[in-house]
Amino acid sequence: MHPSIAPKVTMNSIVPITRFNRGEASKIFEEVAATGAKVVLKNNVPACVLLSPEEYTRLIDALEDQALLHEAETRL
């Protein structure tokens, strides 16, 4: 993956699963909307990544573009 689009995990992007258990889902979703992504930890291990719909679309578009580029290069 190109370094400029590699995900950057910082302390601000980490969410312990206990925050969900305490009923903070709405607040976490607001944070995702503001930052684009959060990494959810369960037992101090990444369990999932929450993405905003915009960030998800951006990543899917980038993957599709990469696949098309690869196919075009293969055909040449």
Secondary structure, 3 states (H helix, E strand, C coil): CCHHHCCCCCHHHEEEHHHHHCCCHHHHHHHHHHHCEEEEEECCEEEEEEECHHHHHHHHHHHHHHHHHHHHHHHC
